[in-house]
Amino acid sequence: MKSIRIGSGAGYSDDRLEPALDIIRHGSVDYIVFECLAERTIAIAQQRKMKNSDKGYDSLLEYRMEQVLPLCVENKVKVVTNMGAANPEAAAKMIKQIAENQGLHNLKIAAVTGDDVFSEIGRYQDKTLLENNKQIQDLGASIVSANAYIGAKGIVQALEAGADIVITGRAADPSLFLAPMIFEFGWSFEDADLLGKGTIGGHLMECGAQITGGYFADPGYKDVPELWNVGFPIMEVDEKGEYQISKLEDAGGLVSLATVKEQLLYEIHDPANYLTPDVIADFTNVQVEEVANDVVKVFGGSGKSKTGLLKTSIGYKEGYIAEAEISYGGAGAVARAQLAKTIIEKRLAAQNIEAIEMRYDFIGLNSLYGNALASTQEAPEARLRVAARTDDERVAKAIVREVESLYTNGPAGGGGIRSNIKEIVSIGSILIPEADTDINVSYWEVI
């Protein structure tokens, strides 16, 4: 029975590269998948593209591809990635340039576009964001991006045309892994059962080291060996949609029933109805079996026909966040930090400086759980964090100045001030018909 091996090259935009390089060298994989987009990531990439039409792809694209390309050529490994972000075609051109500079030959690069529906935002003015009930028409000029989660079809088309590197924008995470299965095994896009199984496999792989012990580790409770050397997962999948999850033998981390089960449930709202652009995956009958050390077999699962709707992320500007911190140490540290908070509150009130939202946190004492879990009276050190959300940049700057002025205006012993002001890009979601997208695949060849 035919099978293929797919390696995970990244679980998010700024992930490590070394584990991916190790997989390409030693993992005997057919594909390496770099999943590098979060919802906010692509909105920020759209802003970069607005400033420079040749940018808008993942900021680590060049760094990764300079090291990945020669290894993939040497080991005959194909690359699938969403590092195209807001500009897959510019990303493809950059990869072509890197390959030519390295003296590589006989490479075909494909860019899959069609997820960007920003130019059509006028069609959705009566839509309401699922997260906060804001209407698109009320967001107006603050909208900076609109990207639909497209599925595997464009990637499959590129692979059928002989592409060695396929780069997309906002494709759904598991679709990046599903596409090679569809292509290699000849699965039909109408076979919901197989697409469901493949999507579940993609979901297991999409977050990189989370399934090999990274996000699993909890010292003394869930110990993970050599976490500093944690490897990324490898999936060997067959044409029936059954697969084994493993890692390189000499890599740190672990693959166990527990790590696989945790990742299986990660970000799953309804296990019977996991909605993707390709299929509705059903996790309810999935079974896992440990077949060897660091090798877990996954089988079962199924699927139902897709909804025909695509989740679409709307990025929009929503003011500024001002943040500033200062530390106090030694006897009375917490009391001095509390006094600093009082000073800031009174100073802002005296100047009629108001923010939409303010937070005062004593980091390590109450910033996560309020005062429920920690006494704030005997700690040897305290760090005050002042954060504000405002739609006026001048208010943000004024709040930061007040924290910085604590250096010489007391209380005693404050230090280590750090501050920043950043523009907020918020994300909301709507559903649009799949028919509203126009998937296109463009090609570049390195002769």
N, C-alpha and C positions, 0 to 999 in steps of 0.2 A: 504494500500500500504506500502510495506517495506521501511524503511529509516534507515540510520545510522548517527551517529554523529562523526565527526573528529575534533580534536583540533590541533591547530598549537602550537608546542612546542618551536620553534626557527625560526628566520628569517635569521640568519647568524651565523658564527662560534662562535663568542664571545657574543652571545645574553644572556640576563638574563634568569635565571632558574625559579624564583619564580612564574611568571605567568603561566608557564607550570604545575608546581606542583599544583597550585590552580585549573587549569582546570581538572587535573586528579582526584583531591579530590571532586570537586563540580560541574563539568561540565557534568556529566552523559554521557561521551564520550565512544565510542567503540575503537577509535584509537587516538593516539597522534603521530604527525609527527614532527621530528626534521630535518629541512632543514638547513644544516650547511656548505655547500660547495660553494666557489666562484672559479672562474677559476684559480686565482693565488694560492688559498689555497691548492689545490691538488698538484700543482707543488712543493710547499714548503714541503708538507707532503711526497712527493716522495724523497726529499732530506733527510728528517729525516729517512725514511726507508732505504736509501742507507747507512746511518751511523749505523743503528741498525735494523736488519731484523724483530725484534719483535715490532717495532714502525711503525709510518706512518699513524696511525689513528688520529682522531680529538684530539687535546690536552686537551679538556675538557670532553672527553668521560667518564673517571673514575668519575670525579666530578659530572657529570649529572646522570650517571647510579646508583651511590651509593644512590642517593636520589629518583630517578624515579622508580627503580625496585620494592621496597617494596610497594609503592603506587599503581603501576600498577597491582601487584598481588592481593592486597587487593580489588581493584576496577574493576578487570577483564578488563583492558585496554591493547590493543596490541600496540607495538611500531614499527614504521617504520622510518628509518633514513638513511642518507648518511654519518654519522659520521665515516664510515669505511675508507673514504678518499682513501689513497693509499694502505691500508692494511685491507680490511674488515675481513679476516679470523683471523688476530691477534686481531682485535677488538672484534670479537665473542668470542674468547678464554678469553679475558679480562672480558667480560660481564659474562661469565660462572663462572669465578673465583670470581667475585664480588657477584654473586647470592649465590654461595656455602658458601662464607664467612659470608653472612647474614643469612644463614640457610633457604634459600628459596627452594622450591621444585616444581617439575612438570612444568618446563619451557623448551621450545624448542627454540633454537636460530639458526637463519639462516644467512649465509653470502652469498651475491650475488656478484659474480665476473664475469669478462669478459670485463669490460670497459677499462682495462689497455692494450694498444696495443703497448707499448714502445718497446717490443722485436721484433715487426714487422715493426719498423720504416723504415727499409731498403726497404720495398715495396713501400714507398711513396716518394722516393728521387726526383721524378720529379714534386711533388706537390708544389704549391705556396701558401704561407700564404695569407688569404683573406684580412688581415688588412694592410699589408705593401709590398706585392709582393716579399718578400724574399722566396727563394727556400729552401726546406728542405735539399737538398744536400749541400747547402752553410753553413748551421748551424753546420754541422758536430758533433763533440764531445761536443758542448755546449748544446745539447738537454738533458734535465734531465727527461722529462715526456711526455707521449702521452696518453691521456684518452678520449675515445669516450663517448658521452652522450647516455647511453642506456636507454631503456624505462621501461615499467611496467611489462613485462613478467616474469622476474626472481622473482620479488616481489610476483606476483600472484602465481607462482609456490610454493614459500615458504609458503604462506598463505594456499594454498591447502593442503600442507603437515602438517599443524597444527602448524606452527611457531607462537610463541608469540612475538618474537622480530626479526625483519628483518633489517639487516644492509648491506648497499651497499657502493660502491665507487661512481663514477661519474654518477649517474642516473640523468636524467632531473628533474628539480625541481617539475613541476606539476605531473610527473609520480609517485612521492611518494604518492600523494593524490589520483591519478586515480586508482592505483592498488587495494586499498581496495574496491573501488566501483565495479571494474570489478569482483573481487572475491565474494563480498557479493551479487551482483545482477545477477551474471552469464552473464554479458555482453560479447558479442563476440568481439574478436580483429578485426573482419572484419566490425563491425558496426561503421562506421566513425562518424555517427551523434551522437551517445551516447558518443563515446570516445572524440569527440570535446567538448560536453557539460561538461563532467567530467574534461577535461583538462583546460577549462576556470575556473571551480571551483578551481582546483589546483593552477592555476595562481593567483587567488584572495587570496588564503590562504598562499602562499609560503613565503611571506615576513613578517609574524608575525604581529607586531603592526603597520605596515604601513597602514593597512586597519582599524585599530581601533583608529586612530587619531595620531599616532606617527609622521610619516613623513608629516602628513597633517597640523599639528599645526602651526599657525602663529598669534601671539598675536595681538588682536585688529581687526583682519581681519577674521581669522578662529580659534576661540577660542575652546579649548578642555578642558573639566573638568578633574581635578586630573591627569594631565599627568604624575606626579611622580609615580602614581599607575596604569599606563596604562595596560589593560588586553590584552591578545592575543585572536585571533578570534576563534570561533567555527562554523563549517559548518554542518548543518543537510541536508543531501541529500537523495533524493528518487530514486527509480529505473528508473524513467523517466528522470533523470538528471537535475531536478529542485532542488534548494537549498535555504536555508536561512542562512545568515551570522549574527552572534550575538556575544556577549561576556557575561561573568559572570555579574550579576546584580550589585554586589558590587565592581567590578573592575572599575578603572578610564578609561578615554578615551571615545570614542563614535563610534558607527556604524551608518552611515547616507548614504543617497543617494550620497552625495559629496565624502565621504571617499571611498565608493565602486567604484564610477566612476573613481576617481583618480588612484586607484590601478588597475582597469580594463585596463587602458591605459598605465600603467607603463611598460617600456621596450618593448612596442609593436611597431614594425616598420610598418607592414602591417596588419591592423585588419582583413582583409579577408583571410590572409594566415600566420597564426602563426605556424611555423614549429616545430614539436617535433618528437621524435623517434616513437611515437605511432600513430600520426594522424596530419593532417593539420587542426588546429582549426580555425573556422570562427567566429569572434566576432561581425560581422556587424549587426546581428539581436538580440543581447542581450538586454534584458529589465530589469530594476530594479524597485522595488516597496517597499516603506517603509510600513511595515505591523504592526509595533509596535515600541515603543521606543527602539532604539538600535537593531532593527531587520529589516534586508533588504532582501527581496526575490529577487532572480536572476533567470531568465528563458530565454529561447530562445538560440540563438547560435547554431552552427552546426559544421560539420567537413567534410573533404575530405580525401581520402586515403593518407597514408603517402608516402614520397618520396622514401624510401628505402635507403636513405643516412643519415649518422650520423655526426653531427658536432663533431670534435675531437680537443681538446685543446692541443697544443704543447707548453710545457714550456722549455725555453732555457736561459742559462746564457748570460747576455748582459752587463757585466762590473759592475761598482759601482756607487752609489750615495753618495756624500759627502754633509753633511748639517750642518750648524752651525748658531746660532742666538745670538744676543747681544742686550740688551735694553738700551735706554737712556731716561731720564725723566727730567722734569722741563723746565725752560726757554731755548730756543734754542735746544730742544731735536731733532727736525727733522733735523736741520742744522748739528748737531754733527753726527747723523746717516748717513747723506749724505756724510759728510767728511770721516766717517769710510769706506763707500763704495768706495770712491775715493782712500783711502789708500790701500785697498785690491786690487783694479784693478791695481794700479801702482806697488805694491809689486809683484804680480803674473807676470806682464809683464816684470819686471826687472829680474826675475828668469827664464823667458821663460817657465813658467808653463801654459799649455794650456789644456783645457777640451773640450770634444766633444760639450758640452752645458753648459752654465752658466746662472744663474738667480740671480738677486738682488731684493729682495722684502722688502718694508716697510709694515709690517703686520698691517692690520687695516686701512691702507691708500691707498695702490695701489696694493696689492698682488693679488686681484681678477680681478680688472677692469682697471689696469693701472692708469693713472692720470685723467681719465675721470670723476670720481664721487667724488673725495675728494681733498680738498686743503691740501697740505703738509706743509703749512707755519705756522699754529697756533696750531697744536696738542700739548697737554701737555706731550705726551710720544710717543716714536717710537721704534719699534723693527726691526732691520735689520736681514733679513734672506739671507744667502748666500748658494746657492745650485749648485752643479755641477754634471754632468754625465761624467764618464771617463771609459776607458777600462783598466786603469793602477791604481792599488791600491796605489802606491806611490804618484801619483798625487793627489788622494783623500786625503791622509794623509797630504800632503803639504798644501792644501787649508784650511783644518780644522785648522792646526797649525797657519796659518796667522790670522784667525779670533780670535783664542784664545789669540794671542799675543797682541790684542787690549787692553786687560786688563790694562797693564802698559805702553803701547806705544802710548796711546791716540787714539781718543780724550777723553776729560774728562768725567767722570761719567758713563762709561759703566759698565754693570753688567748683571748678570743672563745668562751667556753663557751656552748654551747646544749644544752639537755636537754629530754626529754619522756618521758612515760609514757603508753602508750595500751593500751586493752583490745583483744585480738586477736579478730577474727571470722574464723575459718577457713572454707574452702569445700571441700566434698566433693560427689561426684556419685553418683547412682543412676539407674537406668532404671525408668520406670513405664509401664504401658499408657496409650496416648493416651485410651482410653475412661474413664480415671479422672479426666479433666479435664472441666469443664463450662463451655464457652465461652459468654459472655453479652455482649451489646452494649447499652449504655444511651445515651440521647441527651439532649442539652440544646440548646435553640434560643435564639438571639439574634434577637428579632423586629425 
